[in-house]
Amino acid sequence: MNFGEQVTHCGEQSAHWYVQDGVIRVLRWHDIDGNVTPVPHLSLGECCEELPRNLWEKIRHDFDNLRAPVPKIRTPSFYGDDQP
């Protein structure tokens, strides 16, 4: 499973990442002061010490949503067959 470059925002922080062969790889992240920290294609697991925990978790959440999109909400049927 591969996904091109993605951007995750968490408050004023953000990270650029992609998925290669099912592994999340981080390119860089921006802190709340606007500083950019390049990360040389490390896996998300290898970045757990460098990235703020809330941003790390948000990247993981965004990845999970890419793999399994949220199902659509079922709308009530015109014929009423949605009633118990």
Phi, psi and omega in degrees: 000128180229141173226140177292185185301133178240159175232128177247132178249138177218097187066232180266005179258155176208161178218144175255131184208168177212170179241128179230121181053039177080003181251129176284126179241128182266135178265312182194162174220152182247126180272180185293342177270359180090001178289139179255127177247109177286139177237121187287068175058034178287153175290159180301321178299326180284347182260005187298335178276333186270322183275145172300141185304318182295325177289319178303313180294324180293321176299314180299317178298314180297322177297315179300322178291328176292319181290319183224088181303150178297130180294152179291147177285132180285128178270150179301144180281144176298328184272357176078013181283002178270358180279146181293000000 
